[in-house]
């Protein structure tokens, strides 16, 4: 990881032409490995009459089919994995879509992922070893995570508890340890910033980094007002990819050019113009145990005009990541449950294929579940207990369904809340 980080720290200043040359060499190696060692990609390429030698550069990727989560799930594991000679482990994710998905990674792939993430933290103004507060969902820290926390000097706190008492505790930690760096999910940092304003807490941060969810304009404005520094947003997915990050100069995002290739396509698979929004299609340049080539991540973004950022880095630029605002579940105690509260719990239940949360009143939610197989009464009990243990202090009704209903837009929402939020009225509203 550190060797890769050292390389990236130098490579980021190379001219874009040199970076593209390195990127395209990695792409050629990736496609050959995928064709030779992964039946899924060999079958796709043979069906499309494409050979590895046909893919020379990023622009040639359009010859290959787009790959979706259902396709990979159907072929998992036998037809989509390859042997790397290293220990592999499963990374289960449901992101903000509520659909569980498993990717196999190894320590080398994870190290490359972490190196690009550390580079983005450096862009924000953090230096290795500087203490910081991080909000997250993995509250039970196993040995590797405790080692990571110690190495990076991390004070890790739950992102799922947004009660005023917990937010006060987070502000106390920032003050007690003189922390000047704050990282985490936009929703959790937004409510922490609101609490800071309400309490008159006024200690400027040196860096604030967000990830894992959409950073809406009212989130950014409130966080920056409270902590007196610019928010640096990052964009990636738990399938082993850091895709892009802001550098603190301007509002655009730098693509991690040596780690991923990003395409922006319409619903027919045709590239959109630079200033139009398109479906984000990602190719991860490191094959790992489970290559991802032309993978549809489920998000929408805008490439923007081709240009170099004023910071001078040679990395390609993404104008913005588009997305629907994530609803928040409110509880009787005043807690607020964001998307990753639910995904952080439910992605560990193999009995769940997909899920959706409905809130009609303050005291209860309906959790719709599409079962992945047998679904016992004991499983129901374990799910409810796990959610309540994490802080879902309301009634939880489980409803098993064969499929999730889609809205007219065709994009299923993870949380549907019909509650009015009058206490939010004095804060900036989401721009539409």
Number of C-alpha atoms within 10 A of each C-alpha: 17 12 10 15 19 12 12 18 14 9 18 18 14 15 14 17 11 12 18 20 14 14 19 20 14 19 28 18 16 22 26 17 18 25 18 13 17 20 17 19 24 22 13 16 19 12 11 12 11 15 15 18 9 13 20 15 15 18 11 10 19 14 14 19 17 16 19 16 16 11 12 19 14 11 14 17 14 11 17 24 22 20 12 14 8 12 11 17 13 12 15 19 21 22 23 20 19 25 19 22 21 19 22 21 23 19 14 17 19 14 17 20 23 19 21 24 22 19 21 23 24 15 18 23 15 21 14 11 12 13 22 24 22 22 22 19 20 15 15 9 12 10 9 9 13 14 13 13 18 13 13 15 15 21 18 20 20 19 24 27 22 24 18 16 12 17 22 17 12 21 20 13 16 20 14 9 12 13 20 19 23 23 23 24 24 25 27 24 25 23 19 24 24 19 20 22 16 10 11 10 17 14 16 15 20 17 23 27 25 24 18 20 23 21 24 19 13 15 23 20 17 21 24 18 16 23 23 16 14 19 26 25 29 25 22 17 15 16 21 23 25 23 25 28 29 25 25 17 15 11 15 21 26 23 24 23 21 23 20 21 24 24 24 22 21 15 9 7 15 13 16 17 15 15 13 14 21 24 24 22 23 21 24 24 24 23 22 25 24 26 26 27 26 21 20 21 17 15 15 19 22 24 25 16 12 11 11 15 18 9 11 12 17 22 25 22 24 24 21 19 20 17 14 11 12 18 18 19 25 24 21 13 14 14 20 21 23 24 23 22 22 25 22 20 15 22 23 14 14 12 18 22 19 22 27 21 23 18 21 14 15 18 14 19 22 16 17 19 21 19 17 14 10 8 13 10 7 8 14 14 11 13 18 16 14 14 18 14 10 18 19 26 17 16 14 19 15 16 13 15 13 10 13 15 12 10 9 7 6 8 12 15 21 21 22 18 18 13 14 11 8 7 7 9 9 7 12 12 12 10 7 3
